[in-house]
């Protein structure tokens, strides 16, 4: 457990700006919070290396020389704490460096890559989960966002799985400022909305294919956007919005529809609820956990997404907001900070490194 005193914390991630996704939003918020608490945080990300665009996701950069250059960056910082966010080239370089030097480290499980790969390539889940299990089981703790995800990972042989919740900025997302999309766009209500990356694994076709009254609106950008625009001309695609317009647009929805079957949490669900918008989703991890105890009050989940949409319509917007207020970023930062493990407290740390840490 991390003491309250300031520490040098190295965080390695393959997901970083200009990417726009839940991992980046979570880590930018957590890193800002750690720095406010006095910690010296060194973030190592793809921008520190030479990189190439990820096939199918040009906004995602893959570092191809991290294995050779990571050690120089990490040694120069001389961290007391190591956390690895992702399992990509930067994360693998960080894992290799930490194990070679005897550093304990924590990891976090953000993305269900095995399901993504299976959707795109039909690669057996057992193969990719085997790789991820080996990656994370070398850590002293793997942080997971929900109880459902924790149970799933433990059932697949992941060890040392620990909870790490998420939060929402309730000042940025609120019911107060609400666009009138029916007037602006000249469309009929109700407004059924999805916000997020427009990619095949988000299962947006399940949402856009539903027989619902009113208008379906998609906010966001991604590689699947041209295909969806061509296939669903009746839907409205607003693209990526800036912070001010995004908050006002969330609040304009009558129901937020979350069709993903593979997300581990779904920060956009909290953003919608904070905006006073009820949520409809499949009964899968993420929605199941966020709506636990308030099913039927602030939204609905189930095997039938259309039925969930119709059930969520007309839910109490004030109750949606109140439920979102239970998820704070301060609690998220607290849990992350407590889970970190100082290197000098580890019995596996080489004696000379421990002595140097004590003298610092």
C-alpha positions in Angstrom: 0.0 0.0 0.0 1.3 3.5 -0.9 2.1 5.7 2.1 0.8 9.2 2.2 4.2 10.8 1.5 5.2 11.9 -1.9 6.6 9.2 -4.2 8.1 9.0 -7.7 5.5 7.1 -9.7 6.2 5.7 -13.2 3.1 5.0 -15.2 3.4 3.2 -18.6 0.6 3.2 -21.1 -0.1 2.5 -24.8 -3.3 4.6 -24.6 -2.8 8.3 -24.5 -3.7 11.6 -26.1 -4.8 12.4 -28.8 -6.8 9.1 -28.4 -10.2 9.8 -26.9 -11.5 6.8 -25.0 -12.3 5.7 -21.4 -8.7 4.6 -20.7 -7.3 8.0 -21.6 -10.0 9.9 -19.7 -9.4 7.7 -16.6 -5.7 8.0 -16.6 -5.5 11.8 -17.3 -7.9 12.3 -14.3 -5.9 9.9 -12.1 -2.5 11.4 -13.0 -3.8 14.9 -12.4 -5.1 13.8 -9.0 -1.8 12.1 -8.0 0.1 15.3 -8.9 -2.2 17.4 -6.9 -1.5 15.2 -3.9 2.2 15.9 -4.3 3.4 12.8 -6.2 6.0 13.1 -8.9 4.5 11.2 -11.8 6.4 10.2 -15.0 4.1 9.0 -17.7 5.7 6.9 -20.5 3.5 6.7 -23.6 3.8 6.1 -27.3 4.8 9.7 -27.9 8.1 9.0 -26.2 9.0 6.5 -29.0 8.9 6.1 -32.7 5.6 4.7 -33.6 3.2 3.6 -36.4 -0.6 3.9 -36.7 -2.5 0.9 -35.5 -4.2 -0.9 -38.5 -7.8 0.2 -38.5 -7.3 2.8 -35.8 -5.1 5.5 -37.2 -5.5 7.7 -34.0 -3.8 4.9 -32.0 0.0 4.8 -32.2 2.0 1.7 -31.7 5.5 2.2 -30.4 7.9 0.0 -32.2 11.2 0.8 -30.4 9.9 0.8 -26.8 11.7 -2.4 -26.1 15.1 -0.7 -26.7 14.4 2.8 -25.3 12.2 2.2 -22.3 15.0 1.3 -19.9 16.8 4.5 -20.5 13.7 6.6 -19.7 12.8 4.6 -16.7 16.3 4.4 -15.2 16.7 8.2 -15.6 13.5 8.7 -13.6 14.5 6.2 -10.9 10.9 5.4 -9.8 9.7 4.2 -6.5 6.4 3.0 -7.8 5.6 1.3 -11.2 2.1 0.9 -12.7 1.4 -0.6 -16.1 -1.9 0.5 -17.7 -2.0 -1.5 -20.9 -0.7 -4.7 -22.5 0.7 -3.1 -25.7 4.3 -2.5 -26.7 4.9 0.2 -24.1 3.3 -2.0 -21.4 5.3 -5.0 -22.4 8.5 -3.0 -22.3 7.7 -1.7 -18.8 6.9 -5.2 -17.6 10.2 -6.5 -19.0 12.2 -3.7 -17.4 10.5 -4.0 -14.0 11.0 -7.8 -13.8 14.6 -7.5 -14.9 15.3 -5.0 -12.1 13.3 -6.8 -9.4 10.6 -4.1 -9.2 7.1 -5.1 -8.0 4.5 -3.5 -10.2 0.7 -3.2 -10.5 -1.3 -3.4 -13.7 -4.9 -2.5 -14.7 -7.3 -4.3 -16.9 -9.2 -1.8 -19.1 -10.1 -3.5 -22.4 -11.4 -6.9 -23.3 -8.9 -7.4 -26.1 -9.7 -11.2 -26.5 -13.3 -10.4 -27.4 -12.2 -7.6 -29.8 -9.8 -9.9 -31.5 -12.3 -12.7 -31.7 -14.9 -10.3 -33.3 -12.4 -9.1 -35.9 -10.3 -12.3 -36.6 -12.1 -15.2 -34.9 -9.0 -15.9 -32.9 -9.9 -18.3 -30.1 -10.5 -16.5 -26.8 -8.3 -19.1 -24.9 -5.2 -18.1 -26.8 -5.5 -14.3 -26.2 -6.6 -14.8 -22.6 -3.6 -17.0 -22.1 -1.3 -14.2 -23.2 -3.0 -11.6 -21.0 -3.1 -13.9 -18.0 0.7 -14.4 -18.2 1.2 -10.6 -18.6 -0.9 -9.6 -15.6 -0.1 -12.5 -13.2 3.5 -11.2 -13.0 2.1 -8.2 -11.2 1.4 -7.8 -7.5 -2.1 -6.6 -8.3 -4.4 -6.3 -11.3 -7.0 -3.5 -10.9 -10.4 -4.1 -12.4 -13.4 -1.7 -12.5 -16.3 -3.9 -11.5 -17.2 -6.9 -9.5 -18.4 -8.7 -12.6 -15.0 -8.1 -14.3 -13.1 -9.2 -11.2 -15.1 -12.5 -11.1 -14.6 -13.1 -14.8 -10.8 -12.6 -14.6 -10.5 -14.8 -11.5 -12.5 -17.4 -13.3 -10.0 -17.3 -16.1 -7.0 -17.8 -13.8 -6.0 -14.2 -13.2 -4.4 -13.8 -9.7 -4.3 -10.8 -7.3 -7.3 -9.0 -8.9 -8.3 -5.9 -6.9 -11.1 -3.4 -7.2 -10.7 0.0 -8.8 -13.8 2.0 -9.4 -14.4 4.9 -11.9 -15.8 8.4 -11.6 -17.6 11.1 -13.5 -17.2 14.9 -13.6 -20.6 16.1 -12.4 -19.8 19.7 -13.2 -19.0 19.0 -16.8 -22.0 16.7 -17.3 -25.3 17.9 -15.9 -28.9 18.2 -16.9 -28.8 22.0 -16.7 -27.7 23.0 -20.2 -29.7 21.0 -22.7 -29.7 21.3 -26.5 -33.0 21.1 -28.3 -31.8 18.6 -31.0 -35.3 18.1 -32.4 -35.4 21.8 -33.3 -31.7 22.2 -34.3 -31.7 19.1 -36.6 -35.3 19.2 -37.7 -36.0 15.7 -36.5 -38.6 14.0 -34.4 -38.3 12.9 -30.8 -37.7 11.0 -28.7 -33.9 11.1 -29.1 -32.0 7.8 -28.6 -28.3 8.5 -28.3 -25.0 6.8 -28.2 -21.6 8.5 -27.5 -18.2 6.9 -28.0 -15.7 5.5 -30.4 -17.4 4.4 -33.6 -15.8 1.0 -34.0 -17.1 -2.5 -34.9 -16.6 -3.8 -31.3 -19.0 -1.2 -30.0 -21.9 -3.1 -31.6 -23.6 0.1 -32.8 -25.4 -1.8 -35.6 -27.5 -3.5 -32.9 -28.6 0.0 -31.7 -29.1 1.5 -35.1 -31.1 -1.5 -36.3 -33.7 -1.2 -33.6 -37.3 -0.3 -34.5 -37.8 2.7 -32.2 -39.9 5.9 -32.6 -38.1 9.2 -33.0 -34.5 9.6 -34.0 -31.2 7.8 -33.3 -28.2 10.0 -32.8 -24.5 8.9 -32.7 -21.8 11.2 -31.3 -18.2 10.3 -31.9 -15.7 9.3 -34.6 -14.0 6.1 -35.6 -13.1 3.6 -38.4 -16.7 2.2 -38.6 -18.3 5.6 -39.2 -18.4 5.6 -43.0 -20.0 2.1 -43.1 -22.7 3.1 -40.5 -23.5 6.3 -42.3 -24.1 4.5 -45.5 -26.1 1.7 -44.0 -28.3 3.9 -41.7 -29.1 7.1 -43.5 -32.0 7.9 -41.2 -29.7 8.2 -38.2 -27.9 11.4 -37.3 -24.1 11.3 -36.9 -22.7 14.4 -35.1 -19.0 13.4 -35.1 -16.7 14.3 -32.3 -17.7 17.3 -30.2 -15.8 19.6 -27.9 -16.3 19.5 -24.2 -19.0 22.3 -24.1 -21.1 20.9 -26.9 -20.7 17.3 -25.6 -22.2 18.0 -22.2 -25.1 19.9 -23.7 -25.7 17.2 -26.3 -25.7 14.4 -23.7 -28.5 16.2 -21.8 -30.6 16.4 -25.0 -31.1 12.7 -25.2 -34.2 11.0 -23.9 -32.4 7.6 -23.5 -28.7 6.8 -23.8 -28.3 3.4 -25.6 -25.2 1.4 -24.8 -25.1 -1.7 -27.1 -21.6 -2.8 -26.4 -21.1 -6.4 -25.3 -17.3 -6.1 -24.7 -16.7 -3.0 -22.6 -15.3 -3.5 -19.1 -17.1 -0.5 -17.6 -18.5 2.2 -19.8 -17.6 5.7 -18.6 -20.1 7.1 -21.1 -22.9 5.5 -19.0 -21.9 7.6 -16.0 -21.7 10.7 -18.2 -25.2 10.1 -19.5 -26.6 9.5 -16.0 -24.9 12.7 -14.7 -26.6 14.5 -17.5 -29.9 13.2 -16.3 -30.4 10.7 -19.1 -31.6 7.1 -18.4 -29.6 4.2 -19.8 -30.6 1.2 -21.9 -28.1 -1.6 -22.3 -27.5 -5.3 -22.6 -27.2 -7.2 -19.3 -23.4 -7.5 -19.4 -20.5 -6.4 -17.3 -20.3 -2.6 -17.0 -24.0 -1.7 -17.3 -25.0 -4.5 -15.0 -22.6 -3.2 -12.3 -23.3 0.5 -12.8 -27.1 0.0 -12.6 -27.0 -2.5 -9.8 -29.7 -1.7 -7.2 -31.4 0.9 -9.4 -32.5 -1.3 -12.3 -35.8 0.1 -13.5 -35.3 3.5 -11.8 -32.5 5.1 -13.9 -32.5 2.7 -16.8 -32.9 -0.9 -17.9 -30.7 -3.8 -19.1 -31.7 -7.1 -20.6 -31.2 -9.5 -23.5 -33.7 -7.5 -25.6 -32.1 -4.1 -26.3 -35.3 -2.6 -27.8 -37.3 -3.7 -24.7 -34.6 -2.1 -22.5 -34.9 1.2 -24.5 -38.6 1.4 -24.1 -38.4 0.5 -20.4 -35.8 3.2 -19.8 -37.8 5.9 -21.6 -39.4 8.3 -19.2 -37.2 7.4 -16.2 -36.7 10.0 -13.5 -34.0 12.3 -14.7 -33.3 13.5 -11.2 -32.8 10.0 -10.0 -30.3 9.4 -12.9 -28.3 12.4 -11.7 -28.4 11.3 -8.1 -27.1 7.9 -9.0 -24.2 9.3 -11.0 -23.2 11.5 -8.0 -22.2 8.3 -6.1 -19.3 7.8 -8.5 -16.6 10.3 -7.7 -13.1 10.7 -9.2 -11.7 11.3 -5.8 -12.8 7.8 -4.7 -11.2 6.4 -7.9 -7.9 8.2 -7.2 -8.0 7.0 -3.6 -8.4 3.4 -4.6 -5.6 3.6 -7.2 -3.2 5.3 -4.8 -3.8 2.7 -2.1 -3.2 -0.2 -4.5 0.2 1.0 -5.5 3.2 -0.8 -4.1 6.5 1.0 -3.2 9.5 -0.9 -4.6 11.6 -0.6 -1.5 8.8 -2.5 0.5 9.2 -5.5 -1.7 11.3 -8.5 -0.5 12.2 -9.3 -4.1 13.9 -5.9 -4.6 17.7 -6.2 -5.0 19.5 -5.0 -1.9 21.4 -2.3 -3.7 18.2 -0.8 -5.2 16.5 -0.8 -1.8 19.5 0.9 -0.1 19.4 3.6 -2.8 15.7 4.1 -2.3 16.2 4.4 1.5 18.9 7.0 1.0 16.8 9.1 -1.4 
